[in-house]
Amino acid sequence: RAGATNGVGSFGDIVFVGGTFILGSTSALTSFTITLPVTAADAYGPNGVAYLYDFSAGFTYVGLTKYTASAASAEVHATAVSGSDILRSSLSASAPFTWAVSDRVTFAFSYRV
């Protein structure tokens, strides 16, 4: 069973979204998509930050959120280093680590409507 907390607020034409998802014993994570409460004005990103916490290792990976092409949702991605570049990489069942009970995804982002 998983647990989730989230919040949404707005100021003018800017919407703020944040939340935490904690994996439970029957949870599986192969990607992480957030449906936007209001469609974004455009699909430009990245637009926020994500923290991917590996409970068993006690380590937090830094990620980012990015709009999908439709601007109706945002995806959480991990970051990876390749040479001197920082790249966006997709989440999977084993990336950036093997997801298990009590691991968590925390995100915060804003966008224009």
Secondary structure as GFF3:
##gff-version 3
##sequence-region A 1 113
A	DSSP	beta_strand	3	11	.	.	.	ID=ss1
A	DSSP	beta_strand	14	22	.	.	.	ID=ss2
A	DSSP	beta_strand	33	35	.	.	.	ID=ss3
A	DSSP	beta_strand	48	54	.	.	.	ID=ss4
A	DSSP	beta_strand	59	67	.	.	.	ID=ss5
A	DSSP	beta_strand	73	82	.	.	.	ID=ss6
A	DSSP	beta_strand	85	90	.	.	.	ID=ss7
A	DSSP	beta_strand	104	112	.	.	.	ID=ss8
###
